[in-house]
Amino acid sequence: MPGAAVTIILGEAQLAALDRYLRDHKPTLTREQALSEIVAAWANAQPGTPPLPADEGLRPEELNASNDT
């Protein structure tokens, strides 16, 4: 996904909330990945934002043991 790197500074309370969110909901994500998802969800919820195309996943012929997760 093309984009730009952004540096942000979070206070202790915000960082603790982010860590709780990761622990409880998304333990496989890094802080950076979680923040990216949070900002993307917020941006997509804004009025006038065009809907995202549906992710249809892989076609049956593309499935194999290497993409089992």
N, C-alpha and C positions, 0 to 999 in steps of 0.2 A: 504494500500500500504506500504510494508516494505521500510525502508529507514533509513537515518541518519539525525539527527538534525544538522543544520549548523547555526552558528551565523555570520551575516554580519553587517557591519556598512555602512549606506548610508549617503551621504552628503545631505544638505538641498535641493539642486536642484533635486537630484534623488528622494528623498522622496516626494517632491512636484509633480514631474512627475508621480510617482506611485499613489499618492492620486488623481490626475486628471484622470488617467486611471481608477481607481476604480469608481470614481464619474460618469464618462461618459460611461463606458462600462461594468463594473462588480460590481454594487453597493452592491450585496449580499455577496461578498467575503471579507475575512480579508486580510490584507497586506500579511500575511504569505501564504495564499492560492493563492493569485495572483502571488506572486514571484515564488511559486512552479510551477504554470502553465506556467509562462514565461520561466523559466529554462527548463522545460520539452519540451516545444515547440521548444526552441533553440536546445536542445540536439537531438530531433527527426529530425531536419532539417539538421544535420551535415552529410556530405558524409559518406557512409558506414554504417549508422545506419539502422538496419533492420526495415521494416515497422511494425507498431503496428497492432495487430489483430483488426478487425472491431468490434465495440460495437453494437451488434444487439438488445440491450434493453431487455425488458421482453417479454416472450411469452404471448399470449392472456389469457391463463389460470392463469397466475401469476398476472394479473392486477386486482386491486380492489380499493376501495376508500382510503385505507391507503397509497397507493403509488401515489396518484394524487398530482402533484405539479405544 
